[in-house]
């Protein structure tokens, strides 16, 4: 049972990842994308970090390869999904894992998108 649940969860996470990459962002994963930098140091500098440390942090990020940045991003996205799933599980312990994943998809991407990827789940 635990193996099949883990396999189902892994498949659902793959579906959510594909969904966010291809459909929601309108991207073809095979085509290079033009991404405009959005960082504004005045808006995102943490209160507990000196401007020098903040600049050094972003300098280190700029030195990363695209592959390393993608790995970091994937880890952050995965963490957000896990936290959202844990929150839904806490709020709705009676729901199946699939229904919980559908709720996470609805929360992150909107109900219309979630309905397309989870047509067997009722949304209320």
C-alpha positions in Angstrom: 0.0 0.0 0.0 2.7 2.5 0.9 4.6 1.8 -2.3 1.5 2.4 -4.5 0.6 5.6 -2.5 4.2 6.9 -3.0 4.0 6.0 -6.7 0.7 7.7 -7.1 2.0 10.8 -5.2 5.1 10.9 -7.4 3.0 10.6 -10.6 0.7 13.4 -9.3 3.7 15.6 -8.6 5.0 14.9 -12.1 1.6 16.0 -13.5 1.7 19.2 -11.5 5.2 20.0 -12.6 4.3 19.4 -16.2 1.2 21.4 -15.8 3.0 24.4 -14.4 5.8 24.3 -17.0 3.8 23.8 -20.1 0.2 24.9 -19.8 0.3 27.6 -17.2 3.4 29.4 -18.4 2.5 28.8 -22.0 6.0 27.4 -22.6 7.2 24.6 -24.8 9.8 22.8 -22.6 11.8 22.1 -25.8 12.0 25.7 -26.9 14.4 28.3 -25.2 12.5 31.0 -23.4 13.2 34.8 -23.1 13.0 35.6 -19.4 13.2 39.2 -18.4 15.0 39.8 -15.1 12.6 41.0 -12.4 14.9 41.5 -9.4 14.6 45.0 -7.8 16.9 45.3 -4.8 14.8 48.0 -3.2 11.8 45.7 -3.1 13.2 42.4 -2.1 16.0 43.2 0.4 15.4 41.5 3.7 15.2 43.6 6.8 17.6 41.4 8.7 20.3 41.4 6.0 22.8 44.1 5.2 22.7 45.5 1.6 26.3 44.1 1.2 25.2 40.6 2.2 22.1 40.8 0.0 24.2 41.9 -3.0 26.7 39.0 -2.4 23.8 36.5 -2.2 22.6 37.7 -5.6 26.1 37.8 -7.0 26.5 34.1 -6.0 23.1 33.3 -7.7 24.2 35.1 -10.9 27.4 32.9 -10.9 25.3 29.7 -11.0 24.8 27.9 -14.2 21.3 27.7 -15.7 21.2 24.0 -14.7 22.1 24.8 -11.1 19.5 27.6 -11.0 16.9 25.2 -12.4 17.7 22.7 -9.7 17.4 25.3 -7.0 14.0 26.5 -8.5 12.7 22.9 -8.7 13.5 22.4 -5.0 11.7 25.6 -4.0 8.7 24.7 -6.2 8.6 21.2 -4.6 8.8 22.7 -1.1 5.9 25.0 -1.9 3.8 22.1 -3.2 4.6 19.9 -0.2 3.7 22.7 2.3 0.4 23.4 0.4 -0.4 19.7 0.4 0.4 19.4 4.1 -1.9 22.4 4.7 -4.8 20.8 2.7 -4.2 17.5 4.5 -4.5 19.2 7.9 -7.6 21.1 6.8 -9.3 18.1 5.1 -8.1 14.8 6.7 -11.2 13.0 5.2 -10.1 13.6 1.6 -8.2 11.1 -0.6 -4.7 11.9 -1.6 -5.8 12.6 -5.1 -8.5 15.0 -3.9 -5.9 16.8 -1.8 -3.6 17.1 -4.8 -6.5 18.5 -6.8 -7.1 21.1 -4.1 -3.5 22.1 -4.2 -3.6 22.5 -7.9 -6.7 24.7 -7.6 -5.0 26.8 -5.0 -1.8 27.3 -7.0 -3.2 27.5 -10.5 -6.9 28.1 -10.3 -9.9 25.8 -10.3 -10.3 25.8 -14.1 -6.8 24.4 -14.5 -7.2 21.9 -11.7 -10.4 20.6 -13.3 -8.6 19.8 -16.5 -6.0 17.7 -14.8 -8.2 16.2 -12.1 -11.5 15.6 -14.0 -12.5 12.8 -11.6 -12.4 15.0 -8.5 -15.4 17.0 -7.3 -14.6 20.7 -6.5 -16.8 22.4 -4.0 
